Amino acid sequence: MMKNVFSPVVIVFCLLTLVACGSNKVEGKGPEDIPVEWVNAEVQRDGSKMLNLLDEKTNALDSDQKAENNTVIENYKLTEWKASEDRYFYEVIYENPQKSGATTEQMEVVKTEKGWKRTSYSDLRNFDTLTQDLEPNVLKEMHD
C-alpha cells in the first residue's frame, strides 16, 4: 500500500524539480534579455531603466531620468559566455543611431534576488580575461 502512494509523490516531486530547474527566467526575463534592454535604455537615455538593470547602483545615472525617445535597437549581434547558472558574460554590438558605426557593450550579468542584473555601469576592462576559458555562443547575428 505504501509503495503505491510513494511512487506518485516521487514522480510529482521530480517533475516539480525539473520545471523549477529547467528555466533560467527570473520574473519572465532571462539573462540574455539584459544586454538588449541595456542598449535600448542607453540610446533612449533612460537613466531610471538603466539603474533598474544594475546590481550595483551608481551616481552616474539619475533615477528620475525617463526615456527621451522610443528608439529600439533591432540590428545587433549578441554573444553569450556562460560562466555558471547564475553568471553570464555578454557582448552586444549594435548600430548606434546617435553615432556613426557600431557600438560595442561588454557586460557581466548575474542572477540576484531581484532578477537578472548587469554587475556594473561601465564595460568590463578585463572582459577578454574573464571569458577566455568560456565557450562563446552567438545568440543573434547582425544583419546587413
Secondary structure, DSSP 8 states (H G I E B T S, - for coil): -HHHHHHHHHHHHHHHHHHHHH---BTTB-TTHHHHHHHHHHHTT-HHHHHHHBSS--TTS-TT---S------SEEEEEEEEETTEEEEEEEEE-TTSSSEEEEEEEEEEETTEEEES-SS--TTHHHHHTTS-EEEEE----
